[in-house]
Amino acid sequence: MVALRDYDLGRFGGLWYLRNRTVPGAAEVPEPLVVAGLHRYVRHPLYSAAFLLLWGLVDGPFALATALWASAYFLIGTWFEERKLVRLYGEAYRAYRRRVPAFLPWKGRVETEGSG
């Protein structure tokens, strides 16, 4: 829930696109690159939370299989998402990616531009 504060929930849930579907070029307007909040610790806080839930609930073979397949799905999705973010934000995202880990906050809080 804390991580959701840093997202435009209209875009995240798709409502922004429905409201702006008749505005020419609206879909191409990128949202700002978020590097504050939990994004100072990990680049993908929602995926980190999903991993914790998936693996924390493993109590049998079906839950283990679910955690394995969902983890693979998230990892593959992250690869595609990161490629999109590099296309959208260029060097700003590359620099952010070099400083902040993807899922595990092993570097602690990282100061980034705009994280003030």
ABEGO torsion letter per residue (X at the ends): XAAAAABBAAAAAGAAAAAAAABBGAAABBBBBBABEAAAABABAAAAAAAAAAAAABABAAAAAAAAAAAAAAAAAAAAAAAAAAAAAEAAAAAAAAABBAABBAAEBBBBBGAX
